[in-house]
Amino acid sequence: FALFPHLSVIEHVAFGLRAARPDERRERALEMLGRVGMERFADAMPHTLSGGQQQRVALARALAPRPKVLLLDEPFSGLDARLRDRVRDDTLHVLQAEGIAVLMVTHDAEEAMFMADRMAILHRGVIAQAGPPAEIYLHPASPFVASFLGEVNRLPGQVRLGMVATPFGPVPAMGRAEGERVEVLIRPEAIRLLPVAEGEACHARARVEAARLLGRTSMVHLSVQDGGAEVHVHARIPGEYLPARDAVVAVALDPTRAYVFAESEAA
């Protein structure tokens, strides 16, 4: 976090305010420490702080001179998962309150979607897609973008009468040529599970290989038949529905979370 070992916390935050009077520097430094919840550590030295506290001090120091643009380069990568979530949330609120334009670089897709008003995904040195996070997640421009923003199930197929057959039913293939070989990318949350007794006759059937509770959601590993072959897919469902191993369930698909790309794009 590049904190100077010989300066106290408040001296760090006042470091970039040399043009102001001493009383103004202290007032602004204390204000920014208050914004990041570190005012009671004003006289502490860096080595006495935790990683999350050091991160907050570094943020306050960067914001104190009221920059027009702030660059954050992997700002939360050195923190453990729980602390990272809290510091990230606090940082977002501080940046919004200060009204500063921010350019942030991260390899964490969830972090980018959480922090950004507008996001750009780089692939091999060029921008693969840019726009609001929701737009990119719901309408990815390429297989790379779709898979970068979250797990996907990949199924090969071929366009017939504007559709691609999948084990879960047909998926629209807008803009694809008749007979074209394609790959269908399906997000795990697009696969909905029902007990066989509740599933309609048109629903596909799948065998449960494993089911794990992941907190707010459950991940279910399924085996489905696709043209005589057995295909392994993942379904992410809300709540704690954990079907038993080898149970047979009915499977329905939300086609708005299924994306069709040319086979050559997926290579």
C-alpha positions as CSV (number, residue, x, y, z in Angstrom):
1,F,0.0,0.0,0.0
2,A,3.1,2.2,-0.2
3,L,2.8,3.8,3.2
4,F,5.8,5.7,4.6
5,P,7.0,3.9,7.7
6,H,8.1,7.1,9.4
7,L,4.8,9.0,9.1
8,S,1.7,8.7,11.2
9,V,-1.7,8.1,9.7
10,I,-2.7,11.7,9.7
11,E,0.6,12.8,8.3
12,H,0.1,10.4,5.4
13,V,-3.3,11.8,4.5
14,A,-2.0,15.4,4.8
15,F,1.0,14.6,2.7
16,G,-0.5,15.9,-0.6
17,L,-2.0,19.0,0.9
18,R,1.2,21.1,1.2
19,A,-0.4,24.2,-0.5
20,A,-3.0,24.5,2.3
21,R,-2.5,26.1,5.7
22,P,-1.6,23.7,8.6
23,D,-5.0,24.0,10.2
24,E,-6.7,23.4,6.8
25,R,-4.5,20.4,6.2
26,R,-5.4,18.8,9.5
27,E,-9.1,19.5,9.0
28,R,-9.1,17.9,5.5
29,A,-7.0,15.0,6.7
30,L,-9.4,14.3,9.6
31,E,-12.4,14.6,7.3
32,M,-11.0,12.0,4.9
33,L,-10.0,9.7,7.8
34,G,-13.6,10.0,9.0
35,R,-14.9,9.0,5.5
36,V,-12.9,5.7,5.6
37,G,-13.6,5.0,9.3
38,M,-10.0,5.6,10.5
39,E,-10.2,8.9,12.4
40,R,-9.4,7.2,15.8
41,F,-6.1,5.9,14.3
42,A,-4.9,9.4,13.3
43,D,-1.8,9.2,15.4
44,A,-1.0,5.5,14.8
45,M,2.0,4.4,12.7
46,P,1.6,2.1,9.6
47,H,3.2,-1.0,11.2
48,T,0.5,-1.1,13.9
49,L,-2.4,-1.3,11.3
50,S,-3.9,-4.3,9.7
51,G,-3.9,-4.7,5.9
52,G,-7.5,-3.4,5.6
53,Q,-6.7,-0.4,7.7
54,Q,-3.6,0.4,5.7
55,Q,-5.7,0.2,2.5
56,R,-8.2,2.7,4.0
57,V,-5.3,5.1,4.9
58,A,-3.9,4.8,1.3
59,L,-7.4,5.6,-0.1
60,A,-7.8,8.6,2.2
61,R,-4.3,9.9,1.2
62,A,-5.2,9.6,-2.5
63,L,-8.6,11.4,-2.1
64,A,-7.4,14.2,0.2
65,P,-6.1,16.5,-2.6
66,R,-9.5,16.2,-4.4
67,P,-8.1,14.7,-7.6
68,K,-10.1,14.9,-10.8
69,V,-9.3,11.3,-11.7
70,L,-8.2,8.4,-9.5
71,L,-6.4,5.3,-10.8
72,L,-6.9,2.1,-8.8
73,D,-4.8,-0.8,-9.9
74,E,-5.9,-4.1,-8.4
75,P,-6.7,-2.2,-5.2
76,F,-8.2,-5.1,-3.1
77,S,-6.1,-8.0,-4.3
78,G,-4.0,-8.2,-1.2
79,L,-6.9,-8.6,1.2
80,D,-8.6,-11.8,2.3
81,A,-12.1,-12.5,0.9
82,R,-14.2,-11.2,3.8
83,L,-12.1,-8.1,4.4
84,R,-12.0,-7.4,0.6
85,D,-15.8,-7.3,0.4
86,R,-16.0,-4.8,3.3
87,V,-13.2,-2.5,2.1
88,R,-14.6,-2.6,-1.5
89,D,-18.0,-1.6,-0.3
90,D,-16.7,1.2,1.9
91,T,-14.5,2.4,-1.0
92,L,-17.4,2.6,-3.4
93,H,-19.4,4.7,-1.0
94,V,-16.5,7.1,-0.4
95,L,-15.8,7.5,-4.1
96,Q,-19.5,8.2,-4.9
97,A,-19.6,10.8,-2.1
98,E,-16.5,12.5,-3.3
99,G,-17.7,12.5,-6.9
100,I,-14.3,11.6,-8.4
101,A,-13.9,9.8,-11.7
102,V,-12.2,6.5,-11.2
103,L,-10.4,4.2,-13.6
104,M,-9.9,0.8,-12.0
105,V,-8.0,-2.2,-13.2
106,T,-9.0,-5.7,-11.9
107,H,-9.0,-9.3,-13.0
108,D,-12.0,-10.1,-10.7
109,A,-15.1,-10.0,-12.9
110,E,-17.5,-9.7,-9.9
111,E,-15.5,-6.9,-8.5
112,A,-15.6,-5.0,-11.8
113,M,-19.4,-5.5,-12.1
114,F,-19.8,-4.3,-8.4
115,M,-17.7,-1.2,-8.8
116,A,-18.3,0.0,-12.3
117,D,-20.8,2.3,-14.0
118,R,-19.1,1.4,-17.2
119,M,-16.8,-1.5,-17.9
120,A,-14.4,-2.5,-20.6
121,I,-13.1,-6.0,-21.0
122,L,-9.6,-6.4,-22.6
123,H,-8.6,-9.5,-24.6
124,R,-5.3,-9.8,-26.3
125,G,-4.6,-6.1,-26.1
126,V,-7.9,-4.9,-27.5
127,I,-11.3,-4.0,-26.0
128,A,-13.5,-7.0,-26.5
129,Q,-16.6,-5.2,-25.2
130,A,-17.5,-2.1,-23.3
131,G,-20.7,-0.8,-21.7
132,P,-22.7,-1.0,-18.5
133,P,-21.9,-4.2,-16.5
134,A,-25.5,-5.5,-16.8
135,E,-25.5,-5.0,-20.6
136,I,-22.2,-6.9,-21.0
137,Y,-23.3,-9.7,-18.7
138,L,-26.7,-10.2,-20.3
139,H,-25.5,-9.6,-23.9
140,P,-21.9,-10.8,-24.2
141,A,-20.3,-10.1,-27.6
142,S,-18.1,-13.1,-27.6
143,P,-17.5,-16.5,-25.9
144,F,-14.5,-14.9,-24.1
145,V,-16.6,-12.1,-22.6
146,A,-19.4,-14.6,-21.6
147,S,-17.0,-16.9,-19.8
148,F,-14.9,-14.1,-18.3
149,L,-17.9,-12.8,-16.4
150,G,-19.0,-16.1,-15.0
151,E,-19.1,-19.8,-15.4
152,V,-20.8,-21.2,-18.6
153,N,-21.8,-24.6,-19.8
154,R,-20.6,-25.2,-23.4
155,L,-22.6,-27.4,-25.8
156,P,-21.9,-27.9,-29.5
157,G,-24.7,-27.6,-32.0
158,Q,-25.9,-26.8,-35.5
159,V,-28.4,-24.3,-36.7
160,R,-31.7,-25.8,-38.1
161,L,-34.5,-23.5,-39.0
162,G,-33.1,-20.6,-37.0
163,M,-32.8,-22.7,-33.8
164,V,-30.1,-24.9,-32.1
165,A,-31.2,-28.1,-30.4
166,T,-29.9,-28.6,-26.8
167,P,-30.7,-31.2,-24.2
168,F,-32.9,-28.6,-22.6
169,G,-34.8,-27.6,-25.7
170,P,-34.2,-25.4,-28.7
171,V,-32.4,-22.1,-28.4
172,P,-32.8,-19.2,-30.9
173,A,-29.8,-18.7,-33.2
174,M,-30.4,-15.1,-34.3
175,G,-28.2,-14.0,-37.2
176,R,-26.7,-17.5,-37.8
177,A,-26.7,-19.2,-41.2
178,E,-28.7,-22.4,-41.8
179,G,-26.5,-25.5,-41.1
180,E,-23.8,-23.4,-39.3
181,R,-21.8,-25.2,-36.6
182,V,-22.1,-23.3,-33.4
183,E,-21.4,-23.5,-29.7
184,V,-24.1,-22.7,-27.2
185,L,-23.0,-21.1,-23.9
186,I,-25.5,-21.5,-21.0
187,R,-25.1,-19.9,-17.7
188,P,-25.7,-22.2,-14.7
189,E,-28.4,-19.9,-13.4
190,A,-30.3,-20.4,-16.6
191,I,-31.0,-24.0,-15.8
192,R,-34.0,-24.5,-13.5
193,L,-34.7,-27.8,-11.7
194,L,-38.0,-29.3,-10.8
195,P,-39.0,-32.6,-9.1
196,V,-40.1,-35.0,-11.9
197,A,-43.6,-35.0,-10.5
198,E,-43.9,-31.3,-11.1
199,G,-42.1,-31.2,-14.4
200,E,-44.1,-31.0,-17.6
201,A,-43.9,-33.7,-20.1
202,C,-41.9,-31.4,-22.4
203,H,-39.1,-30.9,-19.8
204,A,-35.9,-32.7,-20.2
205,R,-34.7,-35.1,-17.6
206,A,-31.3,-35.1,-15.9
207,R,-29.5,-37.2,-13.3
208,V,-27.9,-35.6,-10.3
209,E,-24.2,-36.3,-9.9
210,A,-23.6,-33.9,-6.9
211,A,-25.3,-31.0,-5.1
212,R,-23.5,-28.5,-2.9
213,L,-24.8,-25.6,-0.9
214,L,-22.7,-22.5,-1.5
215,G,-24.5,-20.1,0.8
216,R,-27.1,-18.0,-1.0
217,T,-27.2,-20.6,-3.8
218,S,-26.7,-24.2,-4.5
219,M,-24.6,-25.7,-7.3
220,V,-26.0,-28.9,-8.8
221,H,-23.9,-31.1,-11.2
222,L,-26.1,-32.8,-13.7
223,S,-25.7,-35.5,-16.4
224,V,-28.1,-35.1,-19.4
225,Q,-28.4,-37.0,-22.7
226,D,-27.5,-35.0,-25.8
227,G,-27.9,-37.0,-29.0
228,G,-27.1,-40.3,-27.4
229,A,-24.1,-38.9,-25.5
230,E,-23.9,-38.0,-21.8
231,V,-23.1,-34.4,-21.1
232,H,-22.0,-32.9,-17.8
233,V,-23.5,-29.5,-16.9
234,H,-23.8,-27.3,-13.8
235,A,-27.0,-25.6,-12.6
236,R,-26.9,-22.8,-10.0
237,I,-30.2,-22.5,-8.2
238,P,-31.4,-20.1,-5.4
239,G,-31.9,-21.5,-1.9
240,E,-30.9,-24.8,-0.5
241,Y,-32.6,-27.3,-2.8
242,L,-30.2,-30.2,-2.7
243,P,-31.5,-33.2,-4.6
244,A,-29.9,-36.6,-3.7
245,R,-27.2,-38.1,-5.8
246,D,-28.5,-40.1,-8.7
247,A,-32.0,-38.5,-8.4
248,V,-33.7,-37.8,-11.6
249,V,-35.0,-34.2,-12.0
250,A,-36.9,-32.3,-14.6
251,V,-34.8,-29.5,-16.3
252,A,-36.1,-26.2,-17.8
253,L,-34.0,-23.6,-19.6
254,D,-34.2,-19.8,-19.6
255,P,-33.2,-19.1,-23.2
256,T,-32.3,-15.5,-22.4
257,R,-29.2,-16.8,-20.6
258,A,-28.1,-19.0,-23.5
259,Y,-25.8,-17.5,-26.1
260,V,-25.0,-18.9,-29.5
261,F,-21.7,-18.2,-31.2
262,A,-20.0,-19.5,-34.3
263,E,-17.8,-22.5,-33.7
264,S,-14.8,-20.5,-35.0
265,E,-15.4,-17.8,-32.3
266,A,-15.2,-20.4,-29.6
267,A,-11.8,-21.7,-30.7
